[in-house]
């Protein structure tokens, strides 16, 4: 069996994924298939001796879909071209649709309310212009919908495109017939009202919604592209006693690799010579560089900050940690979405039901109606009812229900610094009951700061301790030195001249100030047994000792500190009934110290990057609906594994691209506002769908002639159009209410 992930072209809605999945699963040699609409990919497990990708492609091509060539799939060019084409079509049709919608409402209102004047344009001229516009819109912009009708006829597969195609095509054909053959329409007793406006407005608004959706989906592949971009391109290896630079794809397990200061580590391995300080934030998310020496592991794509060293390659190619993270992101993105759009689910049976009702109605008029009214009048009423049913069932409101609420909701979120990638993220966020927060850069500021200066020798003040330490650290390249120097200068302390400076790799720095030997170093496990040091380390802080002429004069502690407003943000989540969990690769003591400060419910610490998504999965398996909030590359798999991924905009681009929602400025207080936004938007969408369908539920039976035997009432297509317009107006008006909402 072979398992492959294939890119699919031509999907327009969630039901498209279902159609493809059903088609492929029925083929001989297919073990399993999972089609994901959001990523436009299919994960297929198949017996390559019984079926090929070409065979599968031929089958789905009959339905209007196709697999994309792997080279093309890795290129964003094709997708951008498609998006630009959609944008051009939207820019063309949307102004026309808005103008026609206004004229449609004016015309319908003038026929009902005496106080409203008729349109100033003669109806004959307006019909001609409308017919030309509707023809262009239907047969150019509306091509996907017409193709949906063809697929429905040929393969009995219905999706949202089918629903829109049948409604708009029926309205168009009827209108053309009335316009071009007025005498025949008059003989059949058909009203001269046309529905070109219906065709234009429906297609215009639905295409606009599809463009917005496609624009957000176009970003899905960027996370993988950027992860791949993090890898070092070359490695400096020793072969036959010589240093040579080779591509990382050529590195073999067991080879000795040289890494210079500032260089990226090419692959995973173990240090065999030298010591250094490595910035692992790209992988672990932790801001404080890690000191490494002989025998310790190094990870590919991390950055060597200080010192030369050599290491032996232990994992290369697809086995490296970064490659494993890339693989996890791909798998999580390709997994089945738990929620599908309600409108797409309904469309699968709504189309045939509406058509069946329309056909049954005209049959009843021609049989039962003829017996009572005569053939001519029965035929007239039958055609009127048939058209009325399809017009009133035309899914204008259904097409507007989600896009309008999302457009307003997303705009509202942007005002508050909450960027939403797609409607699915808002949908899922409204159901979340557990928020998992990464520590570094999310709850904390993401960079070390001096938190404590402790005097050990009363001959010196805390200012003098900072002055000596800051002056010597000013000449150091070590990342922690910058935090000490910044704190010293911000405290108003003047730095002194240092002579005979030396850096002791992995230990500290030394220098002379006014003939005094200043030594700033990390504690020695045996020599520096001090309760104060233990207490500070117990809080997860990094400790350095300051000595003058071999006498300890003070201790400086550094730590990542809690963000302003983090505690208040957690309190707001608690108020909304949401459990808050911290998930971090940091040590147990540091994690619990921060969690206690922020009143966080639970802590999961010392988690390796590859384990983060597994921890999310464990919470989900326990029944929790999980939102993951993070900013590091190591958070990317967890962000896409969670029901909703939320990225802090102060974090890496990878985290942002992997998430469904982004909070600007790294402000945790926006979390509760994001929840309020999602719940309000989803509530609005559900209300919209109710209004979209209530008109059909009430209007279709009336259009079919249900009231004729009782009161002699036949629903004129004018009123069918009014009902359809009324549902659209109610949907848009309801969505606009979101604009006035204040997020809490």
C-alpha positions as MATLAB code, in Angstrom:
seq = 'XXXXXXXXXXXXXXXXXXXXXXXXXXXXXXXXXXXXXXXXXXXXXXXXXXXXXXXXXXXXXXXXXXXXXXXXXXXXXXXXXXXXXXXXXXXXXXXXXXXXXXXXXXXXXXXXXXXXXXXXXXXXXXXXXXXXXXXXXXXXXXXXXXXXXXXXXXXXXXXXXXXXXXXXXXXXXXXXXXXXXXXXXXXXXXXXXXXXXXXXXXXXXXXXXXXXXXXXXXXXXXXXXXXXXXXXXXXXXXXXXXXXXXXXXXXXXXXXXXXXXXXXXXXXXXXXXXXXXXXXXXXXXXXXXXXXXXXXXXXXXXXXXXXXXXXXXXXXXXXXXXXXXXXXXXXXXXXXXXXXXXXXXXXXXXXXXXXXXXXXXXXXXXXXXXXXXXXXXXXXXXXXXXXXXXXXXXXXXXXXXXXXXXXXXXXXXXXXXXXXXXXXXXXXXXXXXXXXXXXXXXXXXXXXXXXXXXXXXXXXXXXXXXXXXXXXXXXXXXXXXXXXXXXXXXXXXXXXXXXXXXXXXXXXXXXXXXXXXXXXXXXXXXXXXXXXXXXXXXXXXXXXXXXXXXXXXXXXXXXXXXXXXXXXXXXXXXXXXXXXXXXXXXXXXXXXXXXXXXXXXXXXXXXXXXXXXXXXXXXXXXXXXXXXXXXXXXXXXXXXXXXXXXXXXXXXXXXXXXXXXXXXXXXXXXXXXXXXXXXXXXXXXXXXXXXXXXXXXXXXXXXXXXXXXXXXXXXXXXXXXXXXXXXXXXXXXXXXXXXXXXXX';
ca = [
       0.000    0.000    0.000;
       1.133    3.543   -0.813;
       0.000    6.647    1.054;
       0.154    9.988   -0.768;
      -1.099   13.520   -0.253;
      -2.474   14.997   -3.485;
      -3.410   18.598   -4.270;
      -6.916   19.028   -5.732;
      -8.096   21.768   -8.084;
     -11.716   22.821   -8.650;
     -13.293   22.464   -5.192;
     -15.829   25.215   -4.370;
     -17.481   24.070   -1.132;
     -17.371   21.439    1.591;
     -19.752   19.139   -0.286;
     -17.212   19.070   -3.148;
     -14.821   17.308   -0.767;
     -17.566   14.828    0.113;
     -18.327   14.166   -3.585;
     -14.637   13.510   -4.401;
     -14.217   11.337   -1.310;
     -17.214    9.167   -2.221;
     -16.110    8.841   -5.843;
     -12.523    7.807   -5.065;
     -13.484    5.481   -2.186;
     -15.607    3.370   -4.580;
     -12.661    2.675   -6.905;
     -10.941   -0.693   -6.825;
      -7.605   -0.672   -4.990;
      -8.430    2.240   -2.671;
      -7.811    1.491    1.006;
      -8.769    4.876    2.460;
      -9.298    8.479    1.336;
      -9.617   11.726    3.264;
     -10.373   14.930    1.327;
      -9.864   18.237    3.124;
     -11.602   21.271    1.606;
      -9.661   23.793    3.717;
      -6.250   22.642    2.457;
      -7.563   21.421   -0.923;
      -5.691   18.157   -0.423;
      -6.582   14.460   -0.456;
      -4.779   11.873    1.630;
      -5.106    8.610   -0.312;
      -3.925    5.139    0.674;
      -4.015    2.772   -2.290;
      -2.583   -0.343   -3.923;
      -0.400    0.992   -6.748;
      -0.537   -2.388   -8.491;
      -4.314   -2.120   -8.922;
      -4.864    1.619   -9.407;
      -2.780    4.683  -10.269;
      -3.114    8.393   -9.524;
      -3.843    8.866  -13.233;
      -6.841    6.493  -12.932;
      -8.171    8.413   -9.932;
      -7.656   11.716  -11.717;
      -9.637   10.539  -14.746;
     -12.576    9.645  -12.499;
     -12.756   12.962  -10.653;
     -12.197   14.948  -13.856;
     -15.649   13.744  -14.936;
     -17.018   15.666  -11.938;
     -15.067   18.857  -12.716;
     -12.098   18.332  -10.374;
      -8.486   17.306  -10.937;
      -5.265   16.493   -9.116;
      -2.563   19.145   -9.522;
       0.930   18.165  -10.630;
       3.281   17.992   -7.611;
       5.643   20.628   -9.050;
       2.711   22.974   -9.649;
       1.342   22.210   -6.179;
       4.547   23.466   -4.551;
       4.386   26.713   -6.500;
       2.193   29.535   -5.207;
       2.117   31.069   -8.688;
      -0.827   29.054  -10.008;
      -2.870   29.725   -6.891;
      -2.124   33.439   -7.031;
      -3.193   33.560  -10.694;
      -6.479   31.887   -9.774;
      -7.004   34.317   -6.905;
      -6.261   37.316   -9.108;
      -8.800   36.060  -11.640;
     -11.436   35.750   -8.896;
     -10.573   39.245   -7.683;
     -11.014   40.668  -11.196;
     -14.401   38.977  -11.558;
     -15.507   40.235   -8.142;
     -14.452   43.800   -8.950;
     -16.463   43.579  -12.178;
     -19.666   42.019  -10.875;
     -20.039   43.471   -7.358;
     -20.765   47.118   -8.350;
     -23.280   45.878  -10.944;
     -24.954   43.604   -8.377;
     -25.241   46.420   -5.828;
     -26.725   48.800   -8.384;
     -29.214   46.202   -9.671;
     -30.179   45.225   -6.117;
     -31.133   48.840   -5.365;
     -33.166   49.079   -8.592;
     -34.839   45.716   -7.856;
     -35.927   46.837   -4.409;
     -37.160   50.156   -5.801;
     -39.220   48.452   -8.517;
     -40.802   45.893   -6.164;
     -41.557   48.534   -3.537;
     -43.193   50.855   -6.100;
     -45.623   48.074   -7.032;
     -46.689   47.646   -3.406;
     -46.505   51.123   -1.900;
     -48.323   53.978   -3.685;
     -46.093   56.606   -2.084;
     -43.007   55.239   -3.846;
     -42.674   56.492   -7.471;
     -41.986   54.136  -10.360;
     -38.485   53.783  -11.769;
     -37.569   56.737  -14.006;
     -36.247   54.301  -16.663;
     -38.816   52.779  -19.095;
     -39.277   49.070  -18.363;
     -38.500   48.042  -21.968;
     -35.096   49.766  -21.827;
     -34.365   48.463  -18.317;
     -35.244   44.892  -19.393;
     -32.919   45.094  -22.398;
     -30.009   46.436  -20.320;
     -30.720   43.889  -17.566;
     -30.817   41.019  -20.078;
     -27.413   42.004  -21.513;
     -25.879   42.319  -18.036;
     -27.478   39.082  -16.812;
     -26.196   37.212  -19.891;
     -22.619   38.380  -19.268;
     -22.830   37.696  -15.513;
     -24.435   34.245  -15.860;
     -22.306   32.860  -18.692;
     -18.973   34.420  -17.673;
     -18.953   35.069  -13.926;
     -21.473   32.313  -13.211;
     -19.717   29.549  -15.157;
     -18.968   27.424  -12.048;
     -22.683   27.462  -11.167;
     -23.721   26.364  -14.655;
     -21.117   23.601  -14.499;
     -22.701   22.564  -11.203;
     -26.042   22.150  -13.005;
     -24.389   20.037  -15.738;
     -22.709   17.821  -13.132;
     -26.016   17.423  -11.322;
     -27.692   16.256  -14.543;
     -24.847   13.946  -15.621;
     -23.670   12.521  -12.292;
     -26.476   13.321   -9.823;
     -24.046   15.175   -7.532;
     -25.382   18.381   -5.981;
     -23.497   21.112   -4.159;
     -23.939   24.809   -3.440;
     -23.011   25.636   -7.050;
     -25.837   23.396   -8.275;
     -28.356   25.160   -6.081;
     -27.272   28.611   -7.250;
     -27.008   27.466  -10.877;
     -30.539   26.060  -11.078;
     -32.090   29.098   -9.404;
     -30.284   31.709  -11.483;
     -30.625   29.753  -14.754;
     -34.364   29.281  -14.234;
     -34.844   32.970  -13.472;
     -32.763   33.858  -16.543;
     -34.525   31.480  -18.994;
     -37.980   32.559  -17.813;
     -37.005   36.244  -18.116;
     -35.540   35.793  -21.613;
     -38.697   33.971  -22.697;
     -40.966   36.759  -21.413;
     -38.727   39.458  -22.970;
     -38.166   37.893  -26.407;
     -41.568   36.228  -26.843;
     -44.054   38.644  -25.234;
     -47.015   37.468  -27.356;
     -46.485   33.808  -26.360;
     -46.096   34.807  -22.721;
     -49.327   36.816  -22.994;
     -51.152   33.848  -24.579;
     -50.009   31.655  -21.678;
     -51.257   34.342  -19.285;
     -47.760   34.827  -17.845;
     -46.931   38.143  -16.172;
     -44.340   40.288  -17.923;
     -42.189   40.551  -14.791;
     -38.555   39.520  -15.372;
     -35.883   38.114  -13.048;
     -32.650   39.267  -14.655;
     -31.980   41.216  -11.461;
     -32.241   37.982   -9.455;
     -29.582   36.337  -11.646;
     -27.175   39.276  -11.338;
     -27.594   39.879   -7.589;
     -27.301   36.225   -6.527;
     -24.190   35.554   -8.610;
     -22.596   38.878   -7.623;
     -22.858   38.393   -3.877;
     -21.996   34.689   -3.890;
     -18.888   35.279   -6.046;
     -17.815   37.996   -3.592;
     -18.154   35.526   -0.695;
     -16.188   32.889   -2.601;
     -13.381   35.384   -3.303;
     -13.060   36.253    0.404;
     -12.897   32.554    1.244;
     -10.301   31.834   -1.452;
      -8.151   34.768   -0.308;
      -7.917   33.407    3.243;
      -7.295   29.855    2.007;
      -4.454   31.016   -0.242;
      -2.265   31.450    2.845;
      -2.481   27.812    3.978;
       0.721   26.672    2.298;
       2.910   29.527    3.549;
       3.551   27.923    6.943;
       5.266   24.956    5.296;
       7.136   27.218    2.849;
       8.556   29.293    5.708;
       9.432   26.256    7.825;
      11.406   24.880    4.900;
      13.112   28.267    4.586;
      14.486   28.017    8.135;
      16.800   25.156    7.252;
      20.471   25.898    6.741;
      21.428   25.594    3.093;
      24.991   24.327    3.593;
      27.201   22.605    6.164;
      30.946   22.872    6.829;
      32.152   19.256    7.197;
      35.496   17.528    7.592;
      36.200   15.002    4.845;
      39.613   13.384    4.295;
      41.113   15.845    6.759;
      39.859   18.903    4.868;
      37.113   21.405    5.636;
      34.610   21.520    2.774;
      31.248   23.228    2.411;
      28.456   20.997    1.108;
      24.664   21.115    0.757;
      22.849   19.831    3.844;
      21.206   17.212    1.630;
      24.674   15.652    1.251;
      25.420   15.449    4.994;
      25.742   11.865    6.249;
      25.128   10.485    9.720;
      28.414   10.298   11.650;
      30.148   13.152    9.831;
      31.947   15.835   11.843;
      30.549   19.327   11.258;
      32.149   22.669   12.180;
      29.911   25.540   13.314;
      31.156   29.132   13.572;
      29.616   32.028   15.614;
      26.400   33.369   14.071;
      25.944   30.335   11.819;
      22.878   28.094   11.644;
      23.381   24.539   12.829;
      22.651   22.429    9.726;
      21.447   19.113   11.218;
      20.875   17.433   14.585;
      23.896   16.048   16.445;
      26.147   15.812   19.530;
      28.975   18.243   20.397;
      32.403   16.557   20.413;
      34.642   19.635   20.774;
      34.198   23.150   22.191;
      31.404   24.904   24.081;
      28.945   27.563   23.046;
      25.689   29.382   23.684;
      22.879   28.488   21.278;
      19.717   30.412   20.469;
      17.109   27.643   20.331;
      14.101   29.998   20.298;
      13.315   29.053   16.698;
      12.617   25.502   17.874;
      11.802   25.692   21.594;
      10.252   29.164   21.711;
      12.398   29.948   24.762;
      14.161   33.303   24.647;
      17.172   32.607   26.872;
      20.075   31.013   24.941;
      21.263   27.640   26.172;
      24.895   26.959   27.065;
      26.122   23.759   25.431;
      29.316   21.749   25.862;
      30.813   18.388   24.866;
      28.312   15.529   24.923;
      25.208   17.723   24.610;
      22.678   17.662   21.762;
      22.298   20.420   19.175;
      19.312   20.857   16.867;
      19.281   21.811   13.187;
      18.092   25.359   12.264;
      19.068   26.785   15.680;
      21.717   29.552   15.774;
      25.189   29.410   17.277;
      25.579   32.670   19.204;
      29.045   32.298   20.703;
      32.180   30.245   20.082;
      33.336   27.653   17.558;
      32.466   24.015   18.095;
      32.367   20.695   16.318;
      29.646   18.082   16.451;
      28.819   14.685   15.033;
      25.695   14.446   12.891;
      23.164   12.009   14.376;
      20.030   12.890   12.371;
      19.936   14.208    8.821;
      17.342   14.855    6.107;
      13.781   13.923    7.058;
      14.895   12.643   10.489;
      15.859   16.060   11.893;
      13.641   17.737   14.470;
      12.690   20.581   12.090;
      11.714   18.069    9.391;
       9.548   16.235   11.910;
       7.821   19.519   12.841;
       7.195   20.224    9.138;
       5.708   16.749    8.735;
       3.423   17.250   11.762;
       2.151   20.584   10.440;
       1.377   19.000    7.062;
      -0.475   16.098    8.661;
      -2.461   18.333   10.997;
      -3.417   20.648    8.121;
      -4.556   17.675    6.048;
      -6.690   16.102    8.791;
     -10.484   16.072    8.448;
     -12.238   19.263    9.572;
     -14.742   18.372   12.321;
     -17.319   20.922   11.267;
     -18.872   21.358    7.828;
     -20.918   24.268    6.608;
     -24.647   23.914    7.284;
     -25.650   25.398    3.953;
     -23.518   22.881    2.039;
     -24.980   19.970    3.987;
     -28.520   21.124    3.285;
     -27.808   21.761   -0.404;
     -27.091   18.064   -0.992;
     -30.781   17.247   -0.510;
     -32.375   20.700   -0.836;
     -31.856   20.897   -4.637;
     -33.550   17.616   -5.565;
     -36.370   18.266   -3.072;
     -37.088   21.732   -4.523;
     -36.946   20.371   -8.085;
     -39.196   17.461   -7.149;
     -41.717   19.852   -5.576;
     -41.619   22.123   -8.648;
     -42.107   19.230  -11.109;
     -44.796   17.616   -8.948;
     -46.597   20.971   -8.748;
     -46.821   21.455  -12.521;
     -47.943   17.841  -12.946;
     -50.726   18.352  -10.395;
     -51.837   21.565  -12.113;
     -51.928   19.822  -15.507;
     -53.877   16.841  -14.157;
     -56.022   17.870  -11.200;
     -56.094   21.546  -12.229;
     -57.204   20.791  -15.802;
     -60.229   18.880  -14.495;
     -61.473   21.986  -12.673;
     -60.046   24.956  -14.593;
     -59.439   23.722  -18.124;
     -56.045   23.063  -19.724;
     -55.109   26.648  -20.701;
     -55.685   28.189  -17.273;
     -54.183   25.145  -15.512;
     -51.062   25.386  -17.703;
     -50.771   29.099  -16.944;
     -51.059   28.517  -13.204;
     -48.728   25.509  -13.441;
     -45.961   27.502  -15.141;
     -46.517   30.381  -12.732;
     -46.201   28.033   -9.749;
     -43.163   26.240  -11.195;
     -41.314   29.510  -11.725;
     -42.502   30.884   -8.388;
     -41.145   27.845   -6.515;
     -37.724   28.038   -8.139;
     -37.503   31.820   -7.706;
     -38.538   31.781   -4.070;
     -36.148   28.862   -3.487;
     -33.343   30.766   -5.214;
     -30.599   30.801   -2.562;
     -29.769   34.504   -2.462;
     -30.222   34.712    1.306;
     -28.556   31.339    1.751;
     -25.565   32.621   -0.195;
     -25.481   35.811    1.862;
     -26.086   34.246    5.294;
     -22.482   33.339    6.085;
     -20.449   35.857    3.991;
     -22.247   38.962    5.272;
     -21.908   37.940    8.920;
     -18.276   36.984    8.390;
     -17.489   40.225    6.527;
     -18.960   42.336    9.330;
     -17.559   40.095   12.068;
     -14.050   40.039   10.612;
     -14.166   43.824   10.118;
     -15.264   44.250   13.720;
     -12.436   42.009   14.874;
      -9.897   44.041   12.890;
     -11.019   47.181   14.731;
     -10.055   45.432   17.969;
      -6.775   43.986   16.621;
      -8.193   40.477   16.132;
      -7.359   39.073   12.699;
      -9.482   36.117   11.576;
      -8.301   33.836    8.753;
     -11.613   32.100    7.968;
     -15.167   31.421    9.099;
     -14.241   27.955   10.301;
     -11.929   29.423   12.954;
     -14.730   31.641   14.294;
     -17.147   28.708   14.268;
     -14.822   26.461   16.257;
     -13.747   29.200   18.681;
     -17.357   29.699   19.763;
     -17.366   26.095   21.057;
     -13.975   26.142   22.832;
     -13.946   25.400   26.586;
     -10.167   25.072   27.181;
      -7.439   27.564   26.264;
      -3.845   26.324   26.154;
      -1.257   29.099   26.461;
       2.387   28.849   25.471;
       4.577   30.529   28.097;
       7.387   32.412   26.370;
       6.233   35.324   24.236;
       2.587   34.608   25.002;
       2.154   34.893   28.785;
       5.623   36.352   29.246;
       7.481   39.105   27.376;
       9.722   36.638   25.560;
      13.107   38.103   26.508;
      15.213   37.935   29.688;
      15.180   40.863   32.105;
      16.984   41.512   35.375;
      14.503   40.724   38.152;
      16.691   40.755   41.273;
      19.938   42.387   42.416;
      21.032   40.982   45.793;
      23.904   42.447   47.845;
      26.195   39.828   49.437;
      28.871   42.214   50.712;
      27.721   45.294   52.647;
      30.729   47.279   51.435;
      28.935   47.540   48.071;
      25.512   48.794   47.004;
      23.182   47.276   44.444;
      24.075   50.160   42.084;
      27.782   49.298   42.361;
      27.061   45.619   41.696;
      25.191   46.608   38.529;
      27.967   49.042   37.570;
      30.704   46.403   37.771;
      28.609   43.699   36.081;
      27.219   45.988   33.372;
      30.627   47.449   32.527;
      32.218   44.036   31.993;
      29.167   42.513   30.250;
      29.169   45.446   27.817;
      32.142   43.794   26.087;
      30.559   40.331   26.060;
      28.773   38.697   23.128;
      26.680   36.499   25.412;
      22.909   37.140   24.948;
      22.278   37.449   28.706;
      24.865   40.232   28.853;
      22.550   42.512   26.866;
      19.835   42.201   29.516;
      22.311   43.105   32.304;
      23.681   46.098   30.349;
      20.173   47.383   29.489;
      19.032   47.163   33.108;
      22.194   48.898   34.301;
      21.822   51.794   31.869;
      18.059   52.078   32.512;
      18.843   52.351   36.232;
      20.885   55.474   35.527;
      24.207   53.814   36.342;
      27.270   55.013   34.408;
      29.383   52.250   32.877;
      33.123   52.226   33.630;
      36.208   51.575   31.482;
      37.270   47.909   31.417;
      40.773   46.619   30.702;
      42.155   43.113   30.077;
      38.713   41.720   29.199;
      38.338   37.996   28.572;
      35.343   35.742   27.922;
      35.374   32.293   29.512;
      33.169   30.183   27.254;
      30.318   28.521   29.087;
      31.342   30.132   32.397;
      31.362   33.933   32.357;
      33.418   37.104   31.725;
      36.365   38.754   33.441;
      37.921   42.230   33.313;
      39.796   44.931   35.268;
      38.210   48.148   36.548;
      40.453   50.561   38.513;
      42.892   47.654   39.100;
      40.130   45.511   40.568;
      39.483   42.097   38.997;
      35.782   41.837   38.169;
      34.453   38.336   37.524;
      30.815   37.736   36.460;
      29.957   34.050   36.191;
      27.287   31.413   36.558;
      27.112   29.550   39.892;
      29.302   26.535   40.396;
      27.242   23.588   41.646;
      29.768   22.722   44.372;
      31.308   26.086   45.323;
      28.203   28.285   45.258;
      25.805   26.534   47.638;
      23.700   29.475   48.772;
      20.055   29.456   49.916;
      19.357   32.686   48.068;
      20.690   31.189   44.833;
      18.606   28.042   45.333;
      15.507   30.129   46.020;
      15.996   32.171   42.845;
      16.684   29.062   40.773;
      13.592   27.501   42.347;
      11.616   30.297   40.693;
      13.079   29.296   37.335;
      15.443   32.284   37.203;
      18.948   32.362   35.702;
      21.521   33.449   38.310;
      24.920   35.135   37.819;
      27.426   35.931   40.572;
      29.471   39.146   40.671;
      32.966   38.964   42.240;
      35.529   41.697   42.971;
      39.076   40.454   43.631;
      37.737   36.914   44.220;
      35.142   38.127   46.777;
      31.459   37.593   46.048;
      29.716   40.963   46.292;
      26.331   40.268   44.738;
      23.875   38.149   42.796;
      21.966   39.163   39.687;
      18.919   37.104   38.692;
      17.371   37.164   35.216;
      14.100   35.794   34.018;
      11.425   36.120   31.418;
       8.713   38.221   33.084;
       4.917   38.179   32.964;
       3.355   40.382   30.287;
       1.405   43.405   31.416;
      -2.264   42.463   31.628;
      -1.648   38.685   31.452;
      -3.245   38.053   34.845;
      -6.309   40.154   33.911;
      -6.624   38.279   30.595;
      -6.689   34.913   32.388;
      -9.298   36.248   34.830;
     -11.554   37.270   31.905;
     -11.291   33.784   30.419;
     -12.226   32.268   33.783;
     -15.235   34.581   33.917;
     -16.366   33.175   30.550;
     -16.187   29.651   31.970;
     -12.992   28.716   30.121;
     -10.247   26.578   31.647;
      -6.693   27.918   31.155;
      -3.687   25.600   30.742;
      -0.009   26.518   30.274;
       2.006   24.344   27.858;
       5.748   25.007   27.724;
       9.124   23.479   27.017;
      10.548   25.401   29.977;
      11.493   23.688   33.230;
       8.942   22.728   35.875;
       9.963   25.374   38.414;
       9.954   28.328   36.002;
       6.615   27.254   34.517;
       4.849   26.872   37.863;
       6.272   30.173   39.133;
       4.785   32.046   36.128;
       1.525   30.066   36.295;
       1.058   30.987   39.950;
       1.570   34.668   39.154;
      -1.084   34.552   36.408;
      -3.596   32.313   38.292;
      -3.474   29.649   35.567;
      -5.420   26.445   36.287;
      -3.013   23.769   35.071;
       0.608   23.481   33.877;
       2.175   21.072   31.386;
       5.933   21.744   31.415;
       9.199   20.370   30.012;
       7.440   19.386   26.793;
       9.580   18.809   23.713;
       8.409   20.489   20.466;
       7.389   17.151   18.952;
       5.220   16.437   22.015;
       3.224   19.673   22.070;
       0.663   18.561   19.487;
       0.312   15.229   21.333;
      -0.564   17.079   24.549;
      -3.249   18.998   22.644;
      -4.575   15.698   21.285;
      -4.719   14.236   24.819;
      -6.893   17.148   25.970;
      -9.151   16.679   22.934;
      -9.436   12.933   23.581;
     -10.569   13.799   27.105;
     -13.484   15.726   25.567;
     -12.100   19.274   25.629;
     -12.608   21.758   22.797;
      -9.152   23.322   22.672;
      -7.784   26.674   21.513;
      -3.976   26.858   21.426;
      -2.314   30.261   21.842;
       1.359   30.546   20.872;
       4.027   32.455   18.990;
       6.924   30.081   18.361;
       7.778   27.739   15.503;
       7.583   24.890   17.962;
       3.950   25.906   18.515;
       3.005   25.467   14.829;
       2.040   21.756   15.014;
       0.038   22.402   18.198;
      -1.667   25.429   16.623;
      -2.975   23.375   13.718;
      -3.757   20.314   15.870;
      -5.945   22.376   18.210;
      -9.587   23.018   17.346;
      -8.515   26.654   16.938;
      -4.975   28.013   16.647;
      -4.448   31.561   17.954;
      -1.142   33.311   17.204;
       0.375   36.362   18.855;
       1.468   38.821   16.149;
       4.656   39.495   18.099;
       5.619   35.904   17.354;
       7.049   34.196   14.306;
       5.369   34.251   10.905;
       5.149   30.465   11.030;
       2.926   30.522   14.087;
       0.732   33.207   12.523;
       0.340   31.307    9.239;
      -0.487   28.092   11.108;
      -3.208   29.754   13.173;
      -6.809   30.580   12.355;
      -6.806   33.748   14.465;
      -4.042   36.285   15.147;
      -3.955   38.780   18.025;
      -2.108   42.003   17.146;
       0.534   43.457   19.443;
       0.633   40.207   21.441;
      -2.148   41.504   23.690;
      -3.618   38.635   25.708;
      -6.613   40.769   26.690;
      -7.826   40.365   23.111;
      -8.417   36.676   23.822;
     -11.703   37.226   25.660;
     -12.746   39.701   22.947;
     -12.013   37.054   20.292;
     -14.320   34.638   22.120;
     -17.042   37.284   22.332;
     -16.613   38.032   18.619;
     -16.835   34.363   17.618;
     -19.948   33.685   19.668;
     -21.708   36.805   18.393;
     -20.785   36.091   14.767;
     -21.884   32.447   14.904;
     -25.135   33.446   16.592;
     -25.721   35.925   13.750;
     -24.972   33.288   11.088;
     -27.469   30.876   12.646;
     -30.095   33.625   12.751;
     -29.331   34.424    9.111;
     -29.735   30.799    8.075;
     -33.059   30.698    9.915;
     -34.324   33.742    7.990;
     -32.927   32.335    4.738;
     -34.891   29.122    5.121;
     -38.072   30.375    6.794;
     -39.054   32.132    3.557;
     -38.603   28.868    1.661;
     -40.515   26.839    4.238;
     -43.460   29.261    4.129;
     -43.133   30.486    0.532;
     -42.647   27.237   -1.417;
     -46.044   25.723   -0.430;
     -47.761   29.050   -1.207;
     -45.932   29.287   -4.552;
     -47.026   25.729   -5.322;
     -50.672   26.838   -5.033;
     -51.538   25.541   -1.565;
     -53.779   28.560   -0.898;
     -55.614   28.431   -4.260;
     -58.252   25.817   -3.308;
     -59.048   27.776   -0.098;
     -58.802   31.475   -1.069;
     -58.042   31.371   -4.812;
     -54.566   32.812   -4.228;
     -51.652   32.090   -6.605;
     -48.291   33.533   -5.606;
     -47.265   35.862   -8.395;
     -43.505   35.692   -9.131;
     -43.395   39.385   -8.198;
     -44.164   38.406   -4.612;
     -41.824   35.447   -4.873;
     -39.134   37.966   -5.762;
     -40.228   40.188   -2.870;
     -40.008   37.256   -0.473;
     -36.559   36.391   -1.789;
     -35.443   40.028   -1.526;
     -37.008   40.240    1.927;
     -34.955   37.282    3.115;
     -31.803   38.929    1.707;
     -32.574   42.264    3.364;
     -33.271   40.602    6.715;
     -30.004   38.661    6.476;
     -27.912   41.738    5.594;
     -29.629   43.898    8.228;
     -29.088   41.244   10.887;
     -25.401   40.985    9.957;
     -24.963   44.762   10.125;
     -26.095   44.677   13.762;
     -22.673   43.227   14.578;
     -21.162   46.620   13.711;
     -22.727   48.188   16.784;
     -21.556   45.483   19.192;
     -18.876   46.280   21.765;
     -16.546   43.358   22.434;
     -15.912   42.488   26.058;
];
